[in-house]
Each structure stands twice: as C-alpha cells, then as structure tokens.
Amino acid sequence: VQLVESGGGLVQTGGSLRLSCAASGITFSINRMGWYRQAPGNQRELVAEIVSGSETTNYKDSAKGRFTISRDNGKSTIHLQMNSLKPEDTAVYYCNARGYYPRENFWGQGTQVTVSS
C-alpha cells in the first residue's frame, strides 16, 4: 500500500492550499481516509476524515468552516482544501487510509505546510 501526498508548501496567513493523497496497492476495503497533522512537540492529531459509503465527514473543531475534505468519485484519492490558513496550522500533514481491521492502517510520508504570519 502506498499513499502519495502532494500540495504542501509555504503560504501567508489567510492564504489557501490544497493537499492531495493518492492511494495505490489497496487490497482491503477502505473504511475511512483522512488527514492528520503533527507540529513539532505535539502529538499527531486528526484534521479531517471521510467515511466510505456514507461519505460522512468529520473535522477537528479548528478546521470546521475553513477546511474541506473530498474524495474523487468514491476512489482512493482524497483532497484537503485549506482556506483562511493560520500560523497554528503549520505542521506536517499526513494522509491515512484504514480498513476494518487494526492491521489495515497506512500512512503517507507527510507533506509540510508552513503558514507565515
């Protein structure tokens, strides 16, 4: 299983970025895919996720209204549109795909998002 992220970078406060994650080699049923982030000294935290089938989305409170997670036509490619970015959004963002069993939990390599004040 390979998750390839793209779209990170440096942006000023109030700017926008769009992250993408393409999954390949999936041999299990995907339960959900999502984006997590980890800033230096902090634990990795969920930013947004989308649940297969229902396409229900869940967001970290601070991301609601600013970030939007989407999937390409039920495929294993997801995006995270991030608007009104703030310096506190600065982190490495990781794509995650998980199935219905604990062993079915995969991560991308991470992409750096830096928001300058």
DAKA-V260624 format. One record per residue. N is the residue number from 1. RES is the residue in one small letter. NEAR is the number of other ideal C-beta (glycine too) atoms within 12 Angstrom. Layout:
N_RES_NEAR / N_RES_NEAR
This chain:
1_v_24 / 2_q_18 / 3_l_34 / 4_v_25 / 5_e_35 / 6_s_24 / 7_g_25 / 8_g_31 / 9_g_22 / 10_l_17 / 11_v_26 / 12_q_18 / 13_t_18 / 14_g_17 / 15_g_22 / 16_s_23 / 17_l_34 / 18_r_27 / 19_l_42 / 20_s_30 / 21_c_42 / 22_a_25 / 23_a_33 / 24_s_17 / 25_g_13 / 26_i_22 / 27_t_16 / 28_f_20 / 29_s_16 / 30_i_34 / 31_n_24 / 32_r_33 / 33_m_46 / 34_g_43 / 35_w_50 / 36_y_36 / 37_r_38 / 38_q_23 / 39_a_23 / 40_p_12 / 41_g_7 / 42_n_13 / 43_q_11 / 44_r_21 / 45_e_25 / 46_l_28 / 47_v_37 / 48_a_39 / 49_e_34 / 50_i_37 / 51_v_21 / 52_s_26 / 53_g_13 / 54_s_13 / 55_e_19 / 56_t_16 / 57_t_28 / 58_n_21 / 59_y_24 / 60_k_27 / 61_d_13 / 62_s_20 / 63_a_32 / 64_k_16 / 65_g_14 / 66_r_26 / 67_f_36 / 68_t_25 / 69_i_38 / 70_s_25 / 71_r_33 / 72_d_17 / 73_n_9 / 74_g_16 / 75_k_20 / 76_s_31 / 77_t_28 / 78_i_42 / 79_h_29 / 80_l_45 / 81_q_25 / 82_m_38 / 83_n_21 / 84_s_23 / 85_l_33 / 86_k_24 / 87_p_19 / 88_e_20 / 89_d_38 / 90_t_27 / 91_a_34 / 92_v_27 / 93_y_47 / 94_y_35 / 95_c_44 / 96_n_37 / 97_a_40 / 98_r_30 / 99_g_22 / 100_y_16 / 101_y_12 / 102_p_10 / 103_r_11 / 104_e_20 / 105_n_21 / 106_f_30 / 107_w_26 / 108_g_33 / 109_q_18 / 110_g_25 / 111_t_31 / 112_q_25 / 113_v_36 / 114_t_26 / 115_v_29 / 116_s_16 / 117_s_14
